[in-house]
Amino acid sequence: MPNTFTPPATTSVPPIGVEPHEGDRLMRFFKSRPEGVNVYLYKVGSTTATSLAAQSLPRVSETDPISLYDSAGAVTTNGWDDLEIVFWGGTGPYTVTAAQATVLTAAGYTIT
């Protein structure tokens, strides 16, 4: 049976905007809808994975990848190129390999 992974969801986003509008008064009675969380798995040996390992963190992150530039403005590291796979929040389940399942489980995610 293949391993599957569904990215987690959060309900931390309020159901109404910051500045309530007169038409939004009824929205205060509704709960927040779940918001998907993107999960990024970095390639072994990539700059980002090496940086995470130096901090004793797994190759998994929920923070968007970033690009690093030198003083001349040239890209030295493109975080998006360091990715093995992206699990987009609010979608899934994704079929994952045994190695990916091990890394995700070590990072605290549930694999079914």
N, C-alpha and C positions, 0 to 999 in steps of 0.2 A: 504494500500500500504506500503510495507516495506521501511525502511530507508536505503539508500546506501551511501557509502563514498568511494571516490577515492583519494588516497594520492596525494599531490601536486607534481609538477615537477618544475625543475629549468633549466635554460639555461646558468648557470654561467661557465660551463666547456668549454674552447676553443676547436675548432674543430681540432686543430693541436697540436703536442707535444711541449714541452718546447724548444727543439733543432730542428729547422726545417731541414728537409732532402730535398735534391734537388727534389725528387719526390713529396714532399708535397707543392710545390709552388702554385698549383691550389687550394689547400684547403683553402687558405686565402679568397677566394671568397664565401665560403660556410658558412652558419650560424651554430651555435652550435645546436646540437640535444638536445632535452629535456632529463634530467636526473631525474629519480624518487627519491623521498625523503621518507625514511622509517619513519613511525610514530609509536611510542610505547605508549601503554596505560597500566598503572600500576594498579595492584589490590588495592582495598580499604584496608587500614591498613598495607600495605607492608612498609618495611623500606624506599624504594625509594619514594613511594607516600607520606609518612609522612614527608620526607625531603623536597619534593617539596611544600607541604602544608605549612611548616614552612617558606618557602620563598615566600608565597602567589602566588604560581604557580599551574596550574591545573595538574592533573595526567597524562598529555600527554606531550611527549617530542620527539624531532627529534634527540636527542643525543643517541648514542649507550649505552646500559646498561653496567655497570661496576661491577666487583666483588671487595669486600673489604676484606683485609687480616689483621690478627693480627700480632704481632711482631714475632711469631713463624712460620709464613707462612701458617697458617690454614685459610681457607675461613670463614669469619664471616657473610658475606652477599653476595649472588649471585644475581646480578641484573637481570639476565635472569629468575630466579625463581619468581621475583616480578612482571613479566608481566602478564597481563590479555590476551592481544592479540597484535600481531604485524601486522601492515598494511604495506606490502612490497611495496616500491615505484616502479612505472612503471607497476603496476598490478592493478587489480580491475575492476569494482567496487565491494566493499565488502558490504554484508548485515550486518547491525548493529542493535543492540537492541535499544530501546528507551533510556535506561540509558546511553549507549555508545554514542548515538547521542547527548544527552544533554551535556556530558562532552566534546565531540569534538567541539560542537558549542560554548561552553564557552571558549574553547581554541583558537577560531578564525577560525576553519575549516568550510567548506561548506558541508552540508548534503543535499542530494537530495532525 
